[in-house]
Amino acid sequence: MGGIVVNKATGYTVVGGHQKVNVLDELNRYQDNDYMLRVEIINVDEKLEKKLNIHQPLETYCLHAI
C-alpha cells in the first residue's frame, strides 16, 4: 500500500495517493480545518509527472524520495 507522493518541482502537485487525500480531506473536514499529513516528495519535471499520474509505478523511473 503506497503513500501520498507530491512533486516539489510543480508546486507540490499530488502525483500518487489522490484517493487517500480525498478521504483524509473528508475525515478532517478540510474546508473548515487545516491538518497535517505525511507525504513522500519527488522532484521531477512536468513531463515525467504526467507519466507518473497515468498509473506508472514510481519504481519504474528509479526515483529517490527527497
All heavy atoms as TSV, in Angstrom:
chain	resi	resn	atom	element	x	y	z
A	1	MET	N	N	0.849	-1.174	0.000
A	1	MET	CA	C	0.000	0.000	0.000
A	1	MET	C	C	0.890	1.230	0.000
A	1	MET	O	O	1.703	1.429	0.893
A	1	MET	CB	C	-0.879	-0.032	1.243
A	1	MET	CG	C	-1.969	0.932	1.214
A	1	MET	SD	S	-3.229	0.339	2.366
A	1	MET	CE	C	-3.721	1.854	3.075
A	2	GLY	N	N	0.794	2.032	-1.033
A	2	GLY	CA	C	1.655	3.190	-1.181
A	2	GLY	C	C	1.159	4.395	-0.404
A	2	GLY	O	O	0.025	4.445	0.053
A	3	GLY	N	N	2.047	5.350	-0.272
A	3	GLY	CA	C	1.711	6.573	0.438
A	3	GLY	C	C	1.289	7.673	-0.519
A	3	GLY	O	O	1.038	7.444	-1.695
A	4	ILE	N	N	1.266	8.870	-0.005
A	4	ILE	CA	C	0.927	10.050	-0.784
A	4	ILE	C	C	2.233	10.626	-1.309
A	4	ILE	O	O	3.177	10.851	-0.561
A	4	ILE	CB	C	0.173	11.074	0.080
A	4	ILE	CG1	C	-1.134	10.457	0.584
A	4	ILE	CG2	C	-0.099	12.348	-0.716
A	4	ILE	CD1	C	-1.800	11.235	1.693
A	5	VAL	N	N	2.296	10.859	-2.621
A	5	VAL	CA	C	3.506	11.366	-3.261
A	5	VAL	C	C	3.188	12.714	-3.894
A	5	VAL	O	O	2.189	12.852	-4.611
A	5	VAL	CB	C	4.008	10.390	-4.352
A	5	VAL	CG1	C	5.282	10.912	-5.010
A	5	VAL	CG2	C	4.242	9.002	-3.759
A	6	VAL	N	N	4.043	13.714	-3.630
A	6	VAL	CA	C	3.875	15.033	-4.220
A	6	VAL	C	C	5.151	15.424	-4.955
A	6	VAL	O	O	6.240	14.969	-4.630
A	6	VAL	CB	C	3.505	16.109	-3.168
A	6	VAL	CG1	C	2.178	15.805	-2.519
A	6	VAL	CG2	C	4.595	16.263	-2.124
A	7	ASN	N	N	5.003	16.302	-5.956
A	7	ASN	CA	C	6.127	16.741	-6.766
A	7	ASN	C	C	6.494	18.185	-6.421
A	7	ASN	O	O	5.728	19.113	-6.683
A	7	ASN	CB	C	5.790	16.619	-8.252
A	7	ASN	CG	C	6.965	16.957	-9.141
A	7	ASN	OD1	O	8.097	17.097	-8.675
A	7	ASN	ND2	N	6.713	17.073	-10.418
A	8	LYS	N	N	7.662	18.362	-5.868
A	8	LYS	CA	C	8.144	19.685	-5.470
A	8	LYS	C	C	8.278	20.620	-6.674
A	8	LYS	O	O	7.948	21.801	-6.597
A	8	LYS	CB	C	9.489	19.546	-4.764
A	8	LYS	CG	C	10.090	20.843	-4.305
A	8	LYS	CD	C	11.410	20.606	-3.597
A	8	LYS	CE	C	12.026	21.924	-3.165
A	8	LYS	NZ	N	13.331	21.700	-2.525
A	9	ALA	N	N	8.742	20.087	-7.803
A	9	ALA	CA	C	9.026	20.909	-8.982
A	9	ALA	C	C	7.793	21.599	-9.554
A	9	ALA	O	O	7.908	22.627	-10.223
A	9	ALA	CB	C	9.693	20.068	-10.063
A	10	THR	N	N	6.619	21.050	-9.309
A	10	THR	CA	C	5.394	21.645	-9.867
A	10	THR	C	C	4.474	22.171	-8.769
A	10	THR	O	O	3.253	22.126	-8.901
A	10	THR	CB	C	4.645	20.629	-10.756
A	10	THR	OG1	O	4.325	19.472	-9.973
A	10	THR	CG2	C	5.462	20.227	-11.963
A	11	GLY	N	N	5.055	22.643	-7.693
A	11	GLY	CA	C	4.253	23.257	-6.636
A	11	GLY	C	C	3.580	22.258	-5.725
A	11	GLY	O	O	2.480	22.502	-5.254
A	12	TYR	N	N	4.229	21.132	-5.505
A	12	TYR	CA	C	3.719	20.085	-4.610
A	12	TYR	C	C	2.404	19.482	-5.108
A	12	TYR	O	O	1.478	19.233	-4.363
A	12	TYR	CB	C	3.614	20.592	-3.173
A	12	TYR	CG	C	4.968	20.969	-2.627
A	12	TYR	CD1	C	5.402	22.291	-2.644
A	12	TYR	CD2	C	5.833	19.999	-2.144
A	12	TYR	CE1	C	6.671	22.635	-2.175
A	12	TYR	CE2	C	7.092	20.323	-1.679
A	12	TYR	CZ	C	7.500	21.648	-1.701
A	12	TYR	OH	O	8.757	21.961	-1.249
A	13	THR	N	N	2.350	19.234	-6.409
A	13	THR	CA	C	1.210	18.557	-7.030
A	13	THR	C	C	1.165	17.111	-6.549
A	13	THR	O	O	2.191	16.439	-6.495
A	13	THR	CB	C	1.364	18.567	-8.568
A	13	THR	OG1	O	1.503	19.918	-9.000
A	13	THR	CG2	C	0.187	17.907	-9.253
A	14	VAL	N	N	-0.028	16.624	-6.224
A	14	VAL	CA	C	-0.177	15.222	-5.818
A	14	VAL	C	C	0.033	14.344	-7.043
A	14	VAL	O	O	-0.651	14.492	-8.056
A	14	VAL	CB	C	-1.568	14.955	-5.193
A	14	VAL	CG1	C	-1.725	13.475	-4.859
A	14	VAL	CG2	C	-1.764	15.802	-3.948
A	15	VAL	N	N	0.992	13.419	-6.957
A	15	VAL	CA	C	1.304	12.508	-8.049
A	15	VAL	C	C	0.741	11.121	-7.754
A	15	VAL	O	O	0.349	10.395	-8.651
A	15	VAL	CB	C	2.834	12.426	-8.272
A	15	VAL	CG1	C	3.185	11.453	-9.381
A	15	VAL	CG2	C	3.407	13.803	-8.582
A	16	GLY	N	N	0.681	10.742	-6.511
A	16	GLY	CA	C	0.141	9.445	-6.118
A	16	GLY	C	C	-0.564	9.553	-4.786
A	16	GLY	O	O	-0.156	10.308	-3.914
A	17	GLY	N	N	-1.656	8.824	-4.636
A	17	GLY	CA	C	-2.401	8.831	-3.383
A	17	GLY	C	C	-3.578	9.781	-3.375
A	17	GLY	O	O	-4.033	10.217	-2.319
A	18	HIS	N	N	-4.089	10.088	-4.561
A	18	HIS	CA	C	-5.213	11.025	-4.671
A	18	HIS	C	C	-6.417	10.603	-3.832
A	18	HIS	O	O	-7.032	11.434	-3.151
A	18	HIS	CB	C	-5.650	11.159	-6.135
A	18	HIS	CG	C	-4.609	11.709	-7.037
A	18	HIS	ND1	N	-3.605	10.928	-7.567
A	18	HIS	CD2	C	-4.404	12.961	-7.495
A	18	HIS	CE1	C	-2.834	11.674	-8.317
A	18	HIS	NE2	N	-3.290	12.915	-8.293
A	19	GLN	N	N	-6.757	9.322	-3.876
A	19	GLN	CA	C	-7.919	8.851	-3.128
A	19	GLN	C	C	-7.696	8.993	-1.624
A	19	GLN	O	O	-8.622	9.344	-0.889
A	19	GLN	CB	C	-8.247	7.409	-3.486
A	19	GLN	CG	C	-8.781	7.269	-4.898
A	19	GLN	CD	C	-9.036	5.826	-5.265
A	19	GLN	OE1	O	-8.364	4.918	-4.799
A	19	GLN	NE2	N	-10.025	5.612	-6.124
A	20	LYS	N	N	-6.477	8.732	-1.172
A	20	LYS	CA	C	-6.178	8.888	0.254
A	20	LYS	C	C	-6.339	10.336	0.676
A	20	LYS	O	O	-6.892	10.623	1.736
A	20	LYS	CB	C	-4.758	8.410	0.560
A	20	LYS	CG	C	-4.604	6.923	0.447
A	20	LYS	CD	C	-3.195	6.496	0.725
A	20	LYS	CE	C	-3.086	5.000	0.498
A	20	LYS	NZ	N	-1.761	4.501	0.686
A	21	VAL	N	N	-5.873	11.257	-0.148
A	21	VAL	CA	C	-6.021	12.681	0.172
A	21	VAL	C	C	-7.495	13.051	0.245
A	21	VAL	O	O	-7.922	13.760	1.165
A	21	VAL	CB	C	-5.277	13.566	-0.852
A	21	VAL	CG1	C	-5.591	15.040	-0.632
A	21	VAL	CG2	C	-3.774	13.329	-0.776
A	22	ASN	N	N	-8.284	12.558	-0.697
A	22	ASN	CA	C	-9.724	12.853	-0.690
A	22	ASN	C	C	-10.393	12.345	0.586
A	22	ASN	O	O	-11.208	13.049	1.194
A	22	ASN	CB	C	-10.411	12.263	-1.921
A	22	ASN	CG	C	-10.037	12.985	-3.188
A	22	ASN	OD1	O	-9.615	14.134	-3.169
A	22	ASN	ND2	N	-10.185	12.306	-4.306
A	23	VAL	N	N	-10.057	11.127	1.000
A	23	VAL	CA	C	-10.645	10.562	2.217
A	23	VAL	C	C	-10.179	11.349	3.440
A	23	VAL	O	O	-10.978	11.681	4.320
A	23	VAL	CB	C	-10.292	9.065	2.362
A	23	VAL	CG1	C	-10.691	8.533	3.723
A	23	VAL	CG2	C	-10.973	8.264	1.265
A	24	LEU	N	N	-8.885	11.673	3.500
A	24	LEU	CA	C	-8.373	12.456	4.630
A	24	LEU	C	C	-9.036	13.827	4.695
A	24	LEU	O	O	-9.356	14.328	5.781
A	24	LEU	CB	C	-6.854	12.597	4.541
A	24	LEU	CG	C	-6.073	11.332	4.864
A	24	LEU	CD1	C	-4.613	11.488	4.451
A	24	LEU	CD2	C	-6.176	11.011	6.342
A	25	ASP	N	N	-9.220	14.467	3.529
A	25	ASP	CA	C	-9.923	15.763	3.497
A	25	ASP	C	C	-11.315	15.640	4.105
A	25	ASP	O	O	-11.737	16.482	4.904
A	25	ASP	CB	C	-10.049	16.277	2.060
A	25	ASP	CG	C	-8.755	16.840	1.497
A	25	ASP	OD1	O	-7.780	16.991	2.256
A	25	ASP	OD2	O	-8.738	17.123	0.281
A	26	GLU	N	N	-12.015	14.578	3.734
A	26	GLU	CA	C	-13.369	14.372	4.245
A	26	GLU	C	C	-13.353	14.111	5.750
A	26	GLU	O	O	-14.131	14.698	6.507
A	26	GLU	CB	C	-14.025	13.209	3.515
A	26	GLU	CG	C	-15.476	13.008	3.874
A	26	GLU	CD	C	-16.100	11.889	3.064
A	26	GLU	OE1	O	-15.780	11.731	1.872
A	26	GLU	OE2	O	-16.937	11.168	3.652
A	27	LEU	N	N	-12.468	13.223	6.187
A	27	LEU	CA	C	-12.398	12.886	7.615
A	27	LEU	C	C	-11.991	14.075	8.484
A	27	LEU	O	O	-12.450	14.219	9.613
A	27	LEU	CB	C	-11.416	11.736	7.844
A	27	LEU	CG	C	-11.827	10.365	7.301
A	27	LEU	CD1	C	-10.680	9.382	7.453
A	27	LEU	CD2	C	-13.077	9.873	8.011
A	28	ASN	N	N	-11.129	14.927	7.940
A	28	ASN	CA	C	-10.634	16.067	8.705
A	28	ASN	C	C	-11.403	17.357	8.438
A	28	ASN	O	O	-11.010	18.415	8.904
A	28	ASN	CB	C	-9.148	16.283	8.403
A	28	ASN	CG	C	-8.304	15.196	8.997
A	28	ASN	OD1	O	-8.108	15.147	10.204
A	28	ASN	ND2	N	-7.799	14.298	8.156
A	29	ARG	N	N	-12.484	17.226	7.669
A	29	ARG	CA	C	-13.303	18.401	7.326
A	29	ARG	C	C	-12.418	19.538	6.814
A	29	ARG	O	O	-12.409	20.646	7.361
A	29	ARG	CB	C	-14.125	18.841	8.529
A	29	ARG	CG	C	-15.085	17.767	8.979
A	29	ARG	CD	C	-15.992	18.266	10.079
A	29	ARG	NE	N	-16.900	17.199	10.450
A	29	ARG	CZ	C	-16.970	16.699	11.675
A	29	ARG	NH1	N	-16.200	17.159	12.623
A	29	ARG	NH2	N	-17.821	15.744	11.929
A	30	TYR	N	N	-11.659	19.243	5.745
A	30	TYR	CA	C	-10.632	20.141	5.236
A	30	TYR	C	C	-11.115	21.558	4.969
A	30	TYR	O	O	-10.393	22.511	5.226
A	30	TYR	CB	C	-9.996	19.557	3.977
A	30	TYR	CG	C	-9.021	20.504	3.336
A	30	TYR	CD1	C	-7.897	20.936	4.019
A	30	TYR	CD2	C	-9.231	20.988	2.047
A	30	TYR	CE1	C	-7.004	21.812	3.441
A	30	TYR	CE2	C	-8.343	21.856	1.462
A	30	TYR	CZ	C	-7.231	22.267	2.162
A	30	TYR	OH	O	-6.359	23.141	1.587
A	31	GLN	N	N	-12.296	21.740	4.478
A	31	GLN	CA	C	-12.756	23.099	4.187
A	31	GLN	C	C	-12.822	23.964	5.445
A	31	GLN	O	O	-12.676	25.172	5.377
A	31	GLN	CB	C	-14.121	23.057	3.487
A	31	GLN	CG	C	-14.097	22.389	2.137
A	31	GLN	CD	C	-13.130	23.044	1.156
A	31	GLN	OE1	O	-12.967	24.256	1.120
A	31	GLN	NE2	N	-12.466	22.229	0.364
A	32	ASP	N	N	-13.014	23.342	6.587
A	32	ASP	CA	C	-13.108	24.073	7.841
A	32	ASP	C	C	-11.816	24.028	8.660
A	32	ASP	O	O	-11.610	24.871	9.526
A	32	ASP	CB	C	-14.249	23.512	8.707
A	32	ASP	CG	C	-15.595	23.630	8.018
A	32	ASP	OD1	O	-15.806	24.646	7.309
A	32	ASP	OD2	O	-16.420	22.724	8.168
A	33	ASN	N	N	-10.973	23.026	8.422
A	33	ASN	CA	C	-9.775	22.822	9.242
A	33	ASN	C	C	-8.586	22.429	8.374
A	33	ASN	O	O	-8.706	21.581	7.503
A	33	ASN	CB	C	-9.983	21.671	10.246
A	33	ASN	CG	C	-11.137	21.919	11.173
A	33	ASN	OD1	O	-11.179	22.921	11.846
A	33	ASN	ND2	N	-12.087	20.995	11.181
A	34	ASP	N	N	-7.434	23.040	8.642
A	34	ASP	CA	C	-6.195	22.550	8.045
A	34	ASP	C	C	-5.727	21.366	8.875
A	34	ASP	O	O	-6.048	21.256	10.055
A	34	ASP	CB	C	-5.116	23.634	8.063
A	34	ASP	CG	C	-5.390	24.739	7.053
A	34	ASP	OD1	O	-6.106	24.491	6.076
A	34	ASP	OD2	O	-4.872	25.852	7.250
A	35	TYR	N	N	-4.947	20.473	8.283
A	35	TYR	CA	C	-4.413	19.336	9.014
A	35	TYR	C	C	-3.076	18.933	8.406
A	35	TYR	O	O	-2.751	19.324	7.286
A	35	TYR	CB	C	-5.405	18.165	9.015
A	35	TYR	CG	C	-5.695	17.576	7.654
A	35	TYR	CD1	C	-4.995	16.456	7.203
A	35	TYR	CD2	C	-6.654	18.120	6.816
A	35	TYR	CE1	C	-5.253	15.905	5.966
A	35	TYR	CE2	C	-6.919	17.580	5.584
A	35	TYR	CZ	C	-6.219	16.467	5.150
A	35	TYR	OH	O	-6.473	15.940	3.920
A	36	MET	N	N	-2.311	18.180	9.145
A	36	MET	CA	C	-1.008	17.723	8.683
A	36	MET	C	C	-1.101	16.288	8.207
A	36	MET	O	O	-1.891	15.508	8.736
A	36	MET	CB	C	0.018	17.835	9.806
A	36	MET	CG	C	0.265	19.271	10.233
A	36	MET	SD	S	1.465	19.404	11.557
A	36	MET	CE	C	2.945	18.888	10.711
A	37	LEU	N	N	-0.303	15.949	7.201
A	37	LEU	CA	C	-0.209	14.580	6.753
A	37	LEU	C	C	1.206	14.323	6.243
A	37	LEU	O	O	1.927	15.232	5.880
A	37	LEU	CB	C	-1.235	14.250	5.657
A	37	LEU	CG	C	-1.114	15.006	4.342
A	37	LEU	CD1	C	-1.549	14.115	3.216
A	37	LEU	CD2	C	-1.990	16.241	4.397
A	38	ARG	N	N	1.590	13.066	6.251
A	38	ARG	CA	C	2.926	12.670	5.802
A	38	ARG	C	C	2.878	12.373	4.309
A	38	ARG	O	O	1.972	11.684	3.837
A	38	ARG	CB	C	3.378	11.434	6.563
A	38	ARG	CG	C	4.784	11.003	6.231
A	38	ARG	CD	C	5.188	9.878	7.116
A	38	ARG	NE	N	5.226	10.375	8.478
A	38	ARG	CZ	C	6.186	10.131	9.344
A	38	ARG	NH1	N	7.191	9.365	8.998
A	38	ARG	NH2	N	6.149	10.614	10.557
A	39	VAL	N	N	3.857	12.901	3.581
A	39	VAL	CA	C	3.949	12.661	2.141
A	39	VAL	C	C	5.385	12.310	1.771
A	39	VAL	O	O	6.316	12.604	2.507
A	39	VAL	CB	C	3.495	13.893	1.314
A	39	VAL	CG1	C	2.057	14.251	1.599
A	39	VAL	CG2	C	4.405	15.082	1.533
A	40	GLU	N	N	5.529	11.683	0.625
A	40	GLU	CA	C	6.835	11.479	0.015
A	40	GLU	C	C	6.981	12.563	-1.041
A	40	GLU	O	O	6.042	12.839	-1.787
A	40	GLU	CB	C	6.921	10.104	-0.633
A	40	GLU	CG	C	6.810	8.963	0.356
A	40	GLU	CD	C	6.820	7.620	-0.342
A	40	GLU	OE1	O	7.699	7.398	-1.198
A	40	GLU	OE2	O	5.932	6.820	-0.036
A	41	ILE	N	N	8.168	13.198	-1.099
A	41	ILE	CA	C	8.398	14.290	-2.042
A	41	ILE	C	C	9.351	13.824	-3.131
A	41	ILE	O	O	10.414	13.277	-2.843
A	41	ILE	CB	C	8.983	15.518	-1.326
A	41	ILE	CG1	C	8.022	16.012	-0.252
A	41	ILE	CG2	C	9.275	16.630	-2.341
A	41	ILE	CD1	C	8.592	17.124	0.614
A	42	ILE	N	N	8.942	14.052	-4.389
A	42	ILE	CA	C	9.831	13.820	-5.517
A	42	ILE	C	C	10.073	15.170	-6.184
A	42	ILE	O	O	9.372	16.156	-5.905
A	42	ILE	CB	C	9.249	12.804	-6.517
A	42	ILE	CG1	C	7.895	13.284	-7.072
A	42	ILE	CG2	C	9.126	11.428	-5.870
A	42	ILE	CD1	C	7.363	12.426	-8.204
A	43	ASN	N	N	11.056	15.240	-7.057
A	43	ASN	CA	C	11.386	16.487	-7.737
A	43	ASN	C	C	11.670	16.148	-9.203
A	43	ASN	O	O	12.814	15.899	-9.569
A	43	ASN	CB	C	12.582	17.149	-7.058
A	43	ASN	CG	C	12.769	18.594	-7.482
A	43	ASN	OD1	O	11.890	19.185	-8.104
A	43	ASN	ND2	N	13.911	19.151	-7.143
A	44	VAL	N	N	10.602	16.094	-10.011
A	44	VAL	CA	C	10.735	15.709	-11.416
A	44	VAL	C	C	10.054	16.754	-12.298
A	44	VAL	O	O	9.204	17.520	-11.838
A	44	VAL	CB	C	10.111	14.317	-11.681
A	44	VAL	CG1	C	10.819	13.249	-10.881
A	44	VAL	CG2	C	8.625	14.291	-11.378
A	45	ASP	N	N	10.434	16.766	-13.589
A	45	ASP	CA	C	9.814	17.735	-14.493
A	45	ASP	C	C	8.356	17.358	-14.771
A	45	ASP	O	O	7.898	16.259	-14.451
A	45	ASP	CB	C	10.617	17.873	-15.786
A	45	ASP	CG	C	10.682	16.597	-16.621
A	45	ASP	OD1	O	9.751	15.767	-16.538
A	45	ASP	OD2	O	11.663	16.448	-17.364
A	46	GLU	N	N	7.647	18.289	-15.386
A	46	GLU	CA	C	6.210	18.105	-15.614
A	46	GLU	C	C	5.911	16.912	-16.526
A	46	GLU	O	O	4.921	16.198	-16.332
A	46	GLU	CB	C	5.609	19.378	-16.205
A	46	GLU	CG	C	4.105	19.361	-16.280
A	46	GLU	CD	C	3.523	20.684	-16.728
A	46	GLU	OE1	O	4.278	21.660	-16.917
A	46	GLU	OE2	O	2.303	20.736	-16.890
A	47	LYS	N	N	6.770	16.663	-17.504
A	47	LYS	CA	C	6.556	15.545	-18.425
A	47	LYS	C	C	6.571	14.209	-17.679
A	47	LYS	O	O	5.679	13.380	-17.864
A	47	LYS	CB	C	7.627	15.556	-19.514
A	47	LYS	CG	C	7.449	14.477	-20.551
A	47	LYS	CD	C	8.516	14.578	-21.630
A	47	LYS	CE	C	8.370	13.466	-22.647
A	47	LYS	NZ	N	9.392	13.539	-23.691
A	48	LEU	N	N	7.549	14.015	-16.813
A	48	LEU	CA	C	7.624	12.779	-16.046
A	48	LEU	C	C	6.477	12.701	-15.043
A	48	LEU	O	O	5.907	11.642	-14.827
A	48	LEU	CB	C	8.968	12.647	-15.341
A	48	LEU	CG	C	9.181	11.375	-14.518
A	48	LEU	CD1	C	8.877	10.118	-15.313
A	48	LEU	CD2	C	10.598	11.344	-13.977
A	49	GLU	N	N	6.116	13.843	-14.466
A	49	GLU	CA	C	4.974	13.854	-13.529
A	49	GLU	C	C	3.717	13.338	-14.208
A	49	GLU	O	O	2.976	12.543	-13.644
A	49	GLU	CB	C	4.736	15.269	-13.006
A	49	GLU	CG	C	3.548	15.359	-12.089
A	49	GLU	CD	C	3.233	16.780	-11.685
A	49	GLU	OE1	O	4.067	17.382	-10.971
A	49	GLU	OE2	O	2.173	17.283	-12.090
A	50	LYS	N	N	3.473	13.776	-15.437
A	50	LYS	CA	C	2.285	13.320	-16.162
A	50	LYS	C	C	2.338	11.815	-16.397
A	50	LYS	O	O	1.325	11.126	-16.281
A	50	LYS	CB	C	2.137	14.080	-17.476
A	50	LYS	CG	C	1.718	15.524	-17.277
A	50	LYS	CD	C	1.563	16.238	-18.592
A	50	LYS	CE	C	1.290	17.703	-18.395
A	50	LYS	NZ	N	-0.012	18.021	-17.885
A	51	LYS	N	N	3.514	11.288	-16.714
A	51	LYS	CA	C	3.651	9.841	-16.892
A	51	LYS	C	C	3.344	9.117	-15.586
A	51	LYS	O	O	2.692	8.077	-15.583
A	51	LYS	CB	C	5.064	9.489	-17.358
A	51	LYS	CG	C	5.335	9.856	-18.784
A	51	LYS	CD	C	6.737	9.447	-19.174
A	51	LYS	CE	C	7.044	9.846	-20.601
A	51	LYS	NZ	N	8.405	9.451	-20.992
A	52	LEU	N	N	3.802	9.653	-14.484
A	52	LEU	CA	C	3.554	9.031	-13.189
A	52	LEU	C	C	2.075	9.059	-12.832
A	52	LEU	O	O	1.572	8.171	-12.153
A	52	LEU	CB	C	4.365	9.723	-12.096
A	52	LEU	CG	C	5.874	9.570	-12.202
A	52	LEU	CD1	C	6.560	10.467	-11.183
A	52	LEU	CD2	C	6.290	8.137	-12.005
A	53	ASN	N	N	1.377	10.083	-13.288
A	53	ASN	CA	C	-0.044	10.218	-12.985
A	53	ASN	C	C	-0.921	9.251	-13.758
A	53	ASN	O	O	-2.094	9.101	-13.445
A	53	ASN	CB	C	-0.524	11.653	-13.230
A	53	ASN	CG	C	-0.490	12.471	-11.975
A	53	ASN	OD1	O	-0.849	11.994	-10.916
A	53	ASN	ND2	N	-0.063	13.701	-12.094
A	54	ILE	N	N	-0.397	8.588	-14.779
A	54	ILE	CA	C	-1.212	7.625	-15.525
A	54	ILE	C	C	-0.824	6.206	-15.121
A	54	ILE	O	O	-0.574	5.345	-15.946
A	54	ILE	CB	C	-1.142	7.844	-17.050
A	54	ILE	CG1	C	0.291	7.861	-17.551
A	54	ILE	CG2	C	-1.881	9.084	-17.442
A	54	ILE	CD1	C	0.407	7.903	-19.062
A	55	HIS	N	N	-0.739	6.000	-13.825
A	55	HIS	CA	C	-0.588	4.684	-13.206
A	55	HIS	C	C	0.729	3.985	-13.503
A	55	HIS	O	O	0.775	2.773	-13.573
A	55	HIS	CB	C	-1.761	3.772	-13.568
A	55	HIS	CG	C	-3.088	4.378	-13.273
A	55	HIS	ND1	N	-3.474	4.715	-11.990
A	55	HIS	CD2	C	-4.105	4.722	-14.080
A	55	HIS	CE1	C	-4.681	5.238	-12.044
A	55	HIS	NE2	N	-5.092	5.254	-13.283
A	56	GLN	N	N	1.797	4.731	-13.685
A	56	GLN	CA	C	3.108	4.118	-13.829
A	56	GLN	C	C	3.707	3.968	-12.443
A	56	GLN	O	O	3.748	4.932	-11.680
A	56	GLN	CB	C	4.029	5.001	-14.691
A	56	GLN	CG	C	3.549	5.173	-16.110
A	56	GLN	CD	C	3.588	3.872	-16.875
A	56	GLN	OE1	O	4.456	3.047	-16.666
A	56	GLN	NE2	N	2.629	3.677	-17.760
A	57	PRO	N	N	4.198	2.784	-12.081
A	57	PRO	CA	C	4.821	2.617	-10.767
A	57	PRO	C	C	6.054	3.510	-10.632
A	57	PRO	O	O	6.840	3.638	-11.561
A	57	PRO	CB	C	5.227	1.146	-10.731
A	57	PRO	CG	C	4.650	0.514	-11.933
A	57	PRO	CD	C	4.207	1.580	-12.878
A	58	LEU	N	N	6.211	4.148	-9.494
A	58	LEU	CA	C	7.348	5.033	-9.274
A	58	LEU	C	C	8.673	4.307	-9.451
A	58	LEU	O	O	9.638	4.879	-9.938
A	58	LEU	CB	C	7.286	5.635	-7.861
A	58	LEU	CG	C	6.180	6.648	-7.626
A	58	LEU	CD1	C	6.190	7.091	-6.172
A	58	LEU	CD2	C	6.332	7.846	-8.528
A	59	GLU	N	N	8.735	3.029	-9.079
A	59	GLU	CA	C	9.981	2.282	-9.168
A	59	GLU	C	C	10.487	2.191	-10.608
A	59	GLU	O	O	11.670	2.067	-10.854
A	59	GLU	CB	C	9.811	0.868	-8.596
A	59	GLU	CG	C	9.481	0.834	-7.128
A	59	GLU	CD	C	8.007	1.073	-6.839
A	59	GLU	OE1	O	7.170	0.969	-7.751
A	59	GLU	OE2	O	7.691	1.399	-5.682
A	60	THR	N	N	9.581	2.268	-11.580
A	60	THR	CA	C	9.956	2.194	-12.985
A	60	THR	C	C	10.952	3.290	-13.335
A	60	THR	O	O	11.795	3.130	-14.196
A	60	THR	CB	C	8.701	2.341	-13.881
A	60	THR	OG1	O	7.785	1.318	-13.536
A	60	THR	CG2	C	9.038	2.246	-15.348
A	61	TYR	N	N	10.858	4.404	-12.667
A	61	TYR	CA	C	11.669	5.559	-13.020
A	61	TYR	C	C	12.867	5.746	-12.078
A	61	TYR	O	O	13.584	6.725	-12.179
A	61	TYR	CB	C	10.800	6.824	-13.021
A	61	TYR	CG	C	9.708	6.716	-14.054
A	61	TYR	CD1	C	8.431	6.326	-13.700
A	61	TYR	CD2	C	9.986	6.961	-15.389
A	61	TYR	CE1	C	7.440	6.201	-14.675
A	61	TYR	CE2	C	8.996	6.841	-16.355
A	61	TYR	CZ	C	7.731	6.468	-15.984
A	61	TYR	OH	O	6.762	6.341	-16.934
A	62	CYS	N	N	13.074	4.828	-11.165
A	62	CYS	CA	C	14.226	4.867	-10.239
A	62	CYS	C	C	14.314	6.216	-9.528
A	62	CYS	O	O	15.355	6.854	-9.484
A	62	CYS	CB	C	15.522	4.586	-10.979
A	62	CYS	SG	S	15.556	2.990	-11.775
A	63	LEU	N	N	13.210	6.674	-8.982
A	63	LEU	CA	C	13.178	7.951	-8.284
A	63	LEU	C	C	13.625	7.779	-6.848
A	63	LEU	O	O	13.423	6.737	-6.247
A	63	LEU	CB	C	11.769	8.528	-8.304
A	63	LEU	CG	C	11.201	8.789	-9.690
A	63	LEU	CD1	C	9.763	9.269	-9.570
A	63	LEU	CD2	C	12.026	9.808	-10.432
A	64	HIS	N	N	14.188	8.811	-6.308
A	64	HIS	CA	C	14.600	8.809	-4.912
A	64	HIS	C	C	13.815	9.881	-4.179
A	64	HIS	O	O	13.777	11.029	-4.609
A	64	HIS	CB	C	16.097	9.104	-4.792
A	64	HIS	CG	C	16.945	8.101	-5.508
A	64	HIS	ND1	N	17.186	6.860	-5.009
A	64	HIS	CD2	C	17.547	8.148	-6.726
A	64	HIS	CE1	C	17.945	6.177	-5.851
A	64	HIS	NE2	N	18.173	6.952	-6.906
A	65	ALA	N	N	13.186	9.514	-3.096
A	65	ALA	CA	C	12.459	10.486	-2.284
A	65	ALA	C	C	13.459	11.462	-1.687
A	65	ALA	O	O	14.582	11.098	-1.368
A	65	ALA	CB	C	11.681	9.804	-1.187
A	66	ILE	N	N	13.052	12.707	-1.577
A	66	ILE	CA	C	13.921	13.742	-1.014
A	66	ILE	C	C	13.770	13.779	0.486
A	66	ILE	O	O	12.724	13.656	1.016
A	66	ILE	CB	C	13.561	15.121	-1.609
A	66	ILE	CG1	C	13.795	15.097	-3.107
A	66	ILE	CG2	C	14.366	16.218	-0.961
A	66	ILE	CD1	C	13.314	16.337	-3.811
